Amino acid sequence: MEENVENGSETRSSIKQTGDYVSRNKESSSSDNLFVIARCQRNKEVIHNQSTSTSNNQESTEESDVEERLLVVYCRSGRLGAAYFTLQTGELCVLDEIIDRPPEHQIFISLFRQVEPIKVLLDGKIQGTFVSAVKAIVFNNETNDDGRCKLIFISAKEYNYEACKRRILTLSLPHEPPNCTEEERTMFLRTVVDFSQVQSVHALGALLRYLDMNWSNLTLNMQGKPQFLSLKRISLADIVTIDEDTYRGLQVFSSLAHPSSFKKGVQGSNKEGLSLFQLFSKCSSRVGHSRLRVLLRHPSSDIATLQRRLDVVEFFTKPQSDSLMRNICASLRFIRNVNGILAKIKALSAKAYQWKSLYNTLYNAVLICELCENAGSSSEILQQLASCDNHNLYEMALCMNRIIDFDLSKSEGKFTVKAGVDPDLDLKKQTMASLHGLMSETAKVELDRLPAFIEECTMLYMPHLGYLLGVKAWADNLTMQQKELPNMKFMFQNNDYIHYKSKGCEELDMMIGDTYPEIVAHETRIMMRLTAVVLENLHTLASVIDKCAELDCLIAIAKVCKELNFVRPTLTTEKVIKVKQGKHPLYITTCDNFVPNDAESSRDASFVKILTAPNSAGKSVYLKQTGLIVYLAHIGSFVPAESAEIGIVSHIYSRIQSTECVAAHMSAFLIDLRQMALAIQESTSNSLIIVDEFGKGTSEIDGLALLSACLNTLLFRGEQCPHVFLSTHFLNIKEFVLDTPIVKFLTLEYVIRGGEQVFLFRVIAGSGDGSGGGSEDGGGHGCAPGLERMRTRAMAITRAVQNNTLPPPEKKIQIKIKCAIEKLKNDLIAEEI
């Protein structure tokens, strides 16, 4: 491998790229390419003979988290095709064509949430519900509060099938077979892209054509062209459909705006509140953290996938796996998304720290694969990592370690080759090193020639100007005439240093020449050959990193499950939800004495549960914990319960939280109606619907009628009725729904002590007494403990309304009215009216 790097042939393209690299260095600003050769101070013997960069760019050792994606969607005849491209990493993804039912288009919404694009491209001629759905989510202030995502309509010509197909067939990928013919390349691309999926071909082709025409605007690079480092196919066929209101209501995500109005709305200023995402955010790597959000956005209905994840979680919750987990997490900290690094390396613009990050990623990826060998046959995901062909990755890391001097690269701020790799390069570096003494002597001579008021001078080198003499400005606000020195040619001023070309500098230019640019060009040629070796194994490396990201997510989930004593659920294809002693996964982190409850839904236990109880009795918590337990089982996590049998569901819908928004032009009640309508229209036999006090936003009669109608619509389905958990304050709801065995009424226990309600938070069979509108004790008056006077008055008014009489007078109110009347009378008398 080393010999290939040393003696590999240089193609014309590599020579051209090297020239471009050197020319870019020459065109860069003076402050970025000043190299101090020697410094001399008057009356002092201190002479610095170090070649150090004076660049003001203190590069961070971390890569940016920002990833900007362009999403193209194409929907025809209810089938959705899509493709997106990540600008920073060169990753190209195409969605397998899938049915997306109008008018809600939940599949597109799920895709949008996972991708989080900065631009959505749409056919300019498309009409109907799909355009409305796209506009609604792009222009939604809650999801796009900083205006980050833009909607762009492009010409329908860009979606022409034949034009799109031709552009895809010209796609060049790093992992395609080397030296293949045009026919072989076409065959290879047909294995990557399914051309029978017309909508996906339309979307991918339109995306490629848009990138071709707008690349300079997107990247501000007038010379470059799109670089595609990978092409992946993604599928949403197994996704459990969950709308955004349900995600928010169940607290899977909870984004909080920055409290400062100055920072509110700025990208990256929001933080995560109390949510499942915040609870599971214990990933060791950034790729794992990004993957966790995608995993939570993509609950799966594929039992095989979920069982593989559960096997990993179960393995790492065992005490004997603690040591292995710590070692894997220590290596995961160094895993990076190498596509972004390689994109810069391929463009010859990578910094020294990015080469170091690539090396650390390679080394630790190999180490993780070796550590997974110790896991044996405990999990298919661990077996896949253990059986990865990491020999090539090891060779790449070894080659980089032999060639790159990481310490010197960090200090010089550029790719630096170790001594002993290339004899010619070593000779040039020795020549450059031997010149440091000459530089110091030249600096002394130049200082003697300078006026006495100048105490210090510096010999510097710039690639495009040669050797220069740097003098610190001796006064503020010097004029151009004052900057002129005898026998010195003024070149430029950088901050408080003035640079001149002296006779000594001209002699150095003649004697030494461009030694430094030759060293840079030589090292660049070595870097390019090393880059070619890395790109040959890019597909293997990307696959390993993808598995490491998934492993990082599952280890984070395992840490939480172990800490909170979650148990492994039993997954089945039968229509059943059976949870024993379930708990709310977020409440148990903040409450020491949480009361667990059972939850069951099946043919024998009934599919519809109607829960009635006083306010603050725990109805909402019970509903949410049931929904979260089912959700956790569908992302491959353990659940907070003694035991759980979860049948695979296809949808989870809810009517829990109403978020009013002026821009949405909908009241809270209208939002409730929309959520309920979505649940009824889209739900199937294997869906889960959670409804918390639907109908409370309108009059009692109208709310009861709406709730009864919605329930009867579901009950008419009989055995095809979905799982429904519903809470309500309408105690007489039983009189208006079908009398069927698939309905069961539940309540939460409470006792009366000293006239106060004491809640036991235990779910039992039966109907609540005195918790709903029209009840004998005044409805939800238990919601105001401690405010006895107002509570008593409210109950008295309720009884009077029920009896069609006036309520008894309130003495304090009468006194206030009398005082107001007396004051008014006195004011009128004083005005002599």
N, C-alpha and C positions, 0 to 999 in steps of 0.2 A: 504493500500500500504506500509506504514511504517513498519507494523508488518511483512509483507512478507519479507522485506529487513532484518529485525532484526533476524527473526527466521526461515528463509528459509532453507531447507535441503541442505547440501553440497554434491554434487555428486563427484564421483571419478575423473571425468574429471576436475571439478573446482579445486579440491585439487591439481591435477597434474599441472594445469595452474598456480596456485598460487606458487607452488614450482619453476616452470620455471621462474616466474616473479622475485622471490627473488634471484634465482641463477643468473639471468641476472644482477641484481643489484650488486651481489658480484663480478661478472666478469668484471664489468665496471672499468674504470681507476680510480686511486686514487684521482685525482683532481675533479672528478664529484661527489664523495660520502663522502667527508670530512665534518663532522658536528662539529662545534665548540661548546663545552660544557661550557668551562670557560677559561678566560684569566687572567693572573696575571703579573704585572710589578713590578720590584724591587723598593723599597722606595716609592711606590704609593699605595693608598687605592682603586684604581679603579679596580673593578672585574666585568667582564661581565658574567652574568648568563643567557645568551640567547642561545637557540638552533637554530642556523642559519646555512644554508648551505653555504659553501665556493665555491660552484660550479662556474666555470668561464663561464658557459653557460647562457648567458642572453637571455632567450627565447623571441622571438618576440611575440607580441600579435596578430599577423596576420598570416593567413595561406598562404602558397605559392600559387602563381597563376599558376604555371607550372602544366599542366596535360599531361601526356604521354599516347598516345593511340596506340594500335596495331590493324591494319585493315587487315582483310582477305577478299579477293574477289574471286568470282568464276563465270565465265561467259561461258555459253554454249548455242548454238543455238539462240544467240541474247538476252538471258535472263540473267539478272544480279542478283546474290545473294551476300550478304555481311554481315559481323558482325565485331564489334570492341569492345575492352575492354580498360577501363581507369585504369591504374595501381594504381594511387593515391586514387581513390574513390571506386574501386570495381564494377563500373557500367558496365553492359554487355548489348549491344544493337544489335539487329538483324534487317536487312533491309528486308521489304516485297519484294518478288521477283518482278522484273519490267523489261520491255523491254528496251534494251539499243542498239540503232541502230549503227552498224559500218558504216564507219571507224572512226568517230569522238568520239563515246562513251561519249556523253555529260552528261549522267546520272552519270557515274562513276566520271567524272571530278567534277560535282556538289557535289557529296558525298565526294570526297577527300578534296574539299575546306572547307566543313562544319566540317569534322572530324579533319583535320590537324594532321595526324598520324605521329609517329616517325618511324614506321615500316609498310611496306605493304607486306603481305604474298601472294604469288601467286603459283599456281600449276606449278611444274617444267616441265610438258609435254605440257602445253598450248602453242599454236602458233597463228599467225595471227595478225589482226589489234588490238585486245585487248591488247596484250603484248606491241605492239608499243605505244598505247595510255598511258598505265601505265608507261612505261619507259620515255615517253616524259614529263609527268607531274612530275614524281619523280626526274628526272635529270635536270629539268628546273632550270636554275640559278636564275630566277626571283622569283619563288615560293619556291625554296629550296636553298636560297643563302648561308646559313650556313651549308649545308650538313646535316641538322637535320634528314631528312627522309631517311630511308634505304629500299632498295628493296631486299626481301629474297624469294628465290625459295625453296619450300619444296617438299618432295616426294609426288608423286601422290597417294601413299598408304594412306596418311593422309586424302585424300578427299574421300576415300571409303565410299559409302552411309551407309552401314550397320554399319560400325565402328563408323561413325559420329553419327548415330542415337542412338547407344548404349551409347555413351559418353554423349549425351544430356539427355538421360533418367536417368542417374546417377547424374544429376546436382542437387545441394542442394541450396535452396534459403531461406532467412529468413522469407518471407511471405507465405511460403507453409503451409498447414493445420497442426497443431500440432498433434503428435502421430498418423500419418496416416500410413496406410499399404503401401506396395510396389505398389499394384494395384491402390490405391488412389493417390499416388504420380505420377504415370504414367498418370493418368487421369488429374491431375492438370497441369502437364507439357504440355499435349496436348492442354490445353486451353491457354497456354502462347505461345507455338511454333506451327506453322502450318506445320505439317510434309508433307503435300501435296506439299509444295514449295521446290522442290528438291534442287535447287541451294542454297537457304538460309540454308537448313539443312547441305549441304556440307560445306558451309562457317563457320557456327556456330560450327559444330563438329570439323572441322580442327583447329579452334581457340582454343577450349577447350583442344584438344590434344596437341597443341603446348605449351600452358601455363603449362600443366602438366609436360611436359618434360624439359621446359626451365625456370621454375619459379625461381630457385636458381640463374641463370645468370641474370635474369631481375631485381630481387629485392635484390641480394646479401644476401639472407637469406637461409642458407643451411638446416634449420630445417622446415621452413614453407611450406605452400601449398596455392594455389589460393583461395581467399575468394570472393565470388560473393554476393554482397549486394542487387543487383536489376537486373532485366532483362526487358528491354523495347523493344517494336517493333516500328520501325520508318518507315515512308513511304515517298517516293518521287513522288507518283503518281500525285500529284496536282502541282508540281513545274513548274514554268515558266522558260523555258530553256534560260539561258543567258551565253554566252561564256566569258572567262576572258578578252578578248580584249574589249568587250562592258562594262564590269565592270570598266575597267581602263579608257576607252574613256569617259564614262558618269561621271567619278569621284565618283562612289559609294564608292570605296576604293582608297586610295592613300598613299601607304607606302613609307616613305622617309628613306633612309639609313643614319646612323650616319655620320656627316661630318668628324669625326676623322677616319683616316685609321686604327688606333689601335683598335677601337671599331666596325668598319664596319664589318658586317657579324656575330657578336656575337648575340646569341639568346636573344631577348628582347631589343636589342639596337635600332631597327627601331622605328620610331614614325609616327603617322598618319598625313598626310598633309591635305590640304583643300579638304574635301570630305563629302559625306552624312553621312558616319559613324562618322566622327569627329563632324559634325553638330548635330547629334542625341545623341552623347555620353554624356548624362546628367543623366545616371542611378545612383541610390543611392546605389546599392549593386553590389558586384562583380559577383554574379550569373546573375544579370540582364545585366551587361556589356557583359558577355560571351554570353548570350542568344541573345543580340542585333546583334552580328555578325552573328549568325546562322539565325536569322530572316531576315537580309538583304541578306544572301546567299540563302534564300528559299522563293522567291516571289511566292505567291500562286494563282492558278486559281480557287480556291473554293470560290464561292461568299458568302456562309454561314460563312466561317471562316473570310473572309475579313469584312463582315458586323458586326460580333461580335467585331472585333478589332476597327472598326470605331465607334461603339457605345461607347466603353471605351474612345477613344480619344475625341469624342464629349462631353462626360460627364465631363471630366476633363478640357476642354477648357472653360467651363461656369464659370462665376465669383463666383457663389454660391458654387462651389466645391473647391475653393482655400483652405479653412481651412481643409477640409477632405484630400486633396492632401498633404498638409504639414505634417499632422499627419501620413499619410501612409508612406511618404518618410522618416520621422524620424525613423519609425520602420524598414523600408526596409534596412537601413544602417547596421543593425545587422544581417541580414539574410546571412547565409553561406551555402555552399554545405556540408551538414552534412554527406554525404556518405564518404568523405575523413576523417572526424573526427571519424566517427563510425568504419571505417576500422582500425584506430589506437587504438581506445578503445577496439575493439574486440581482437586485438593482444596484449592488455595490455601494450601498449607503448605510450599511450596518455599523453600529458603534461597537467599541471594544466590549462593553458590558453585555451586549446582545450575543456576541460570540461566547462569552462566559456563560450566559443563561442557556444557550443551546448545548454547550458541553455539560453543564449541570443536569439538564433535562435528559440527555442521552445516558449519562452515567447512572442517574437515579432510576430511570426507567428500566435499565438492565438489572439494577439492584432489586427493584420491586418484583420483577419477573422471577428472579432467583429466590426471593423470600417467599413467593407464593408456592414454590415447589414444596416448602415445608408444610403447607396446608393439606397436602394429600388430596383425597377425592371428596373433600367436604362440600365443594361447591363447583358448579360448572363455570362460573365466571372466574374463580381462582384458578381452575384448571386451564382455562383459555390463556390467562396471563402466564402461567407456568410453562405452557407448551409453545409460547411465542418464539419465533425464530429470531432470537435476540443476538445471535452471533454477529450479524452485520452491524447491529447497533453498537455492540461492544467494540468492533473493529473501528467504527467511525469515531467513537469516543477516544480510543487509544491513539488513533491517527491525529486527532485534534490536540490531544495532550502532548504528543511528540513534536508537533509543528508550532503551535501557538504559545508564545510567552505571555501568559495572562497578566502577570504582575507588571511587566514592562508595557503591555498594551494598555493597562489601566492608567499608568503614569503618563504615557505619551498620548493617550486618547485616540489610538489608531491600531489597526491590525499589525501586530509585530511578530516576526518569525524568530524562533529560537535559534541559537547558535548551533552549528553542526548539521543543519538541514540542507543548506545549499552553500557550497564552497564559494561560488561567485558572490553571493550575497554577503557572506561573512567577510570576504576581502573588502567589499565596498564599505561595510560597517567599520572595519578596522581602520580603513583610510579616513573615514569620517571622525573616528575617535582620536586618531593621531593629530587631527587638526585643531583639537581643543586648545593645545598649548599655543599654537600659532594665533588662535583667536584672542587668547588672553594677552599675548604680547601686542597684538594689534590694538586691543582696547587700551592698553597703557599708553602706547604711542599717540593714539587719537585724543586721549584725555590731556596729554601734555600740550597738544595743539589747540585745545579749546580754551576759551577765556577763563580767567581765574574764578569768576563767580559761578561756574558750573562745577559742582562737586562730584558728579557721578556720570558715567556713561555706560552704555550696554551695547554689545555686539549681537545683532539679531539676524535671522535668516527668514526670508519670505520667498515662496516658490516662484512668484511672478515678478518680483523686484530684485531678487538676489540678496546680497548681504547689505545690511543697513546699520547705521549708528543711531542708537536711541538716547535721547537726552531728556531728562525731566524738566518740565517747564519751570523757569526760574522766577516767574511772576504770573499773576493772574491777568487775563484779558490782554494778552500780547497782540500787538498788531502784526500784520504780515511783514512789515519792514523790520520790526524788532526781532522777528524770528530768524531773519537772515544772519548767518554766521560766516566768517571769512573762510574761504576754501571749502565750503560745504554747500551742497545742493539740497534745498528743502524738498522733501517728498510728501509727507502728510503728517497730521497730528491725530493721535488716538488717545482720548481722554487727556491726561496730564503729561503724556510723553510725546515729544516731537522727534520725528525720524528724518535723518539726513543720509545722503549718499556722499561719502568722503572718498579721498584718493585711496586710502587703505581698503575701503570696501570695493572699489573698482579693481584694485590689484587682486583681491581675493576672488572676485568674479572671474578674472582671467586665469588665475592659477588653479582654483579648485573646480570652478564650473558648477554644474547642477548635480552635485553628488547626492544631495538629499532627495531630489525628485527621482533620481535613478533608483535609489533604495526603495522609495515608495512604489514605483512602478514594478520593480522586481517582486516585492512582497504582494502586490496586487495580483500579479500573475499566479503566484503560489496560492493566494486566497481563492482565485477563480477555479483552479483545478480542485482545490479542497471542496468548494461549493458544489462542483459537478458530482463529486463522490457522495456528498450529503443528499443531493437531490435524487440520486439513483435509488436511495432507500427511504425516500420521503413517505411513500405509501405505508411501509411497515411501521415507521415511527409514528405516523398519525394514528394508525390503528391501535398501537400500544397506548398512546396518550389518551385516546378516547376510552379505552378500557380502564385506564388509571383514574380518569375523571369519574366514571361510573362507580368504581371501587371506593373512591373518596366520599362520594355521596352516601353510599351504603354504610360505610364505617361511621360517618357522622350520625346517620339514623340509628345505628347500633349503639353508639355511645349514649344517646338519649333514651333508647329503649332499656338499656341496662340500668341507667341511673334512676329511671322512673318505674322500673319493674313491669314493663309491658310484656304481653304474652303473644306467642305466635298464633295467628288466626287460622282456622281451617277453611280453605277456599273450596267452593263447590259450584257446579253448574245448576244445581237445583234452586228453586225460587224460595229462599229462606234467609232470614236474618235472625240469628239467635245469639244474643250477648248476655253473658252472666256477670253481674256485678261490674258493669261498665262505669267508666269515669270520664270526665271531660279532660282531655290532655293538656289544656292550658290552665284550667282552674286548679288542677292538682299541683301546679308549680307555684301557685300563690296562696293556696288554702291548705291548712294542715289537717283539717277534719272533714274532708269532702265525703259526702254520703253516696256510695255507689248504688246503682239501680240496674235491674234487668231490662232488656228490650228484646221483644220477639215478634217476628212477622212471618207468617207462613200460612198454608192452607188450614192447618189445624188451629193455629193461634190467631187467625184472622189477619187480613192484609191491611186493614184500616184501623188506626188507633186514634180515638178522639179523647183528648186530655183536657179536663176542666179542673180548675183549682183557683184559690185566691191569688191576687198579685203578690209577687215576691215569694211565692211558694217553690219556685224552681222549674217552672214549665219550660221556659226558653232554654235553660241550661240542659235540661233533659233532651230536648229536641236536637240541640246543636251537638251534644255529645254522641247521640246516635248517628247523626250525619257524619261526624268526624271519624268515628270508628269505622264506618263503611268506607269512607274516603281513604283512610290510612291503609286499609287492607288492599285498596286498589293502586297504591303506589309502591307496594312491596314492603310495608313497615309492620312491625308488631303493633298491637293495640292495647289501650289501657283497660284491661278487664281480667277477670279470673279465667274466662274461656270465651271464645267467639267462633261461631260458624257463620261465614258470610257467603251468600250466593252472589255470583257475579252480576253486577247491574250494568245497564247500558247508558243510563242518564242519572244525574242527581240534580234536581231542581228544588228551589225553595222560595218561600215568601216569608222572609225573616226580617230583613232590614230595608227600609225605604229611605233612599238618599235623594233628597230634593235638590234640584239644580235649576236655576233660572234659565240657563241656556237650553235645557231640555224641554222647556215649555210644558211641563207636566207637574201636576200637584202630587202630593204624597199618595192620595187615594188612587189617582190614575196610574202611578207607578206600581201600586199594589195590584191593580187590575191587570196591568201588562205582565207582571211576573206570574200571576195565577194563570192567565191565558196561555203563556208560554209553556207552563208546566202541564196543562191539560192537553194542549195541541201536540206537543213533541213527545210526551211520555209514552212508554210502551209497557208491556207486561212486566219487564225486568227493570223498571225504573224505580227510583226512590224520590218521593216528594215530601218535603218538610214545610208545613204551613203553621205560622205562629200568629194567631189572632187576626185572621183575615176578616175584613168587614168593619173594623173598628173606626175607620176613617170617615164613615158616613153615618146616617141615622140608624138607629137600632133595627128598625123593620127592614130597611134596605140592605143593611149588612147581613142580617140573618137570611134574607131571601137569596142574596148572592152566594153566601157560603153554602146554603142548602142545595142550590142549583149546581154549584161546582162539585160538591160531594156526590150528588146523585148521578152526575155525568160520569164520574169515575166508577161508581158502584154499578151502573148499568152494564159495565164491561164484564161483570161476574168474575170468573176465574182469571180473566185477563187484566184485572185491576192491578195497578202497580202498588208497591209498598207506600203507604201513606201514614205519616205521623203528624197529627194536627192538634193544636191547642186553640181553645176558644173560651170566651166569656158568656156565650149564649147557652144557658143551661137547658133551654127548651129545644135545642137543636135535634134532639132525639125524635121529636114529634114530626119533623119535616124531612128526615132522610129515610131511605128504604130500610125496612126491617129485614136484615139479612145477616147470616152468621159471619160474614167477612168483616163486620164492624164490631169493634170492642171499645167500651168506654173505660177510661182510666182517670184517676185523680191522684193528688199528692196529699199525704196525711198532714194534718195540723190539729192542735188541741187549743182549747180556750183556757187560759189561766189568768185569773184576776181581770177578766174582761178583755184580755189581749190575746191575739192569735200567736201561737208559738208553732213555727213550721218545723216539721220533722224531715222534709225533703225526701220522703219515701213514696215511690209510686205503687199504688194499689189499684185493684179493680173497683169500678163503681163510678158514679157521677159526683162532681163537686156540688156542695150546697152553699150557695151564697157567694159565687165568684163572678157571675155574669150579669149583663144588663137585664133588668127586670127581676132580679133575685130579691129575696125577702129582706136581706140585710143591707141592701143598697149597693150591690155590685162590688166594684173593686175598691171599697173603702179600706180594705186592709193594707192598702199601699201607703198609708200615711201614719205609721207608728210614731208616737210622740206628739202628734198634733191633735190632741184629744178634742179640743173645743171645736175646731173646724170639722173634724170627723163626725162628731155628734150632731152638729148643725146640718151637715150634708145628709146624714141618715134621716133626720127629721123632715127635711125638705122632700126627700125621696118618698117617704111614707105619705106625706100630704099630697104629692102628685098622684100616687097610686090610689088614694082615697078621694081624689078630686076635691080637695079642700085647701084652704090657705094654711101655710105653715105657722106655727106659733111665733109670736113676735120675739125678736132678740133684743134684750134690754140694752146692751151696749150700743147696738145700732140705733135704737130709739133715742138714747141720750145724745149721740152724735148728731142725729137729725134735728133734735130740739135745739142744740147749741147752734147749728148752722142757721136755723130759722130765726133765732133770737138775734144773731149777728146781722143777718140780712135785714130784719125789721129795724134794728138800730141804725144801720147804714141809710136806709130809706128815710127815716125820721130826720137824720142829720142833714140829708140833702134837701129836706123840706119838699118832698115829692108828694 
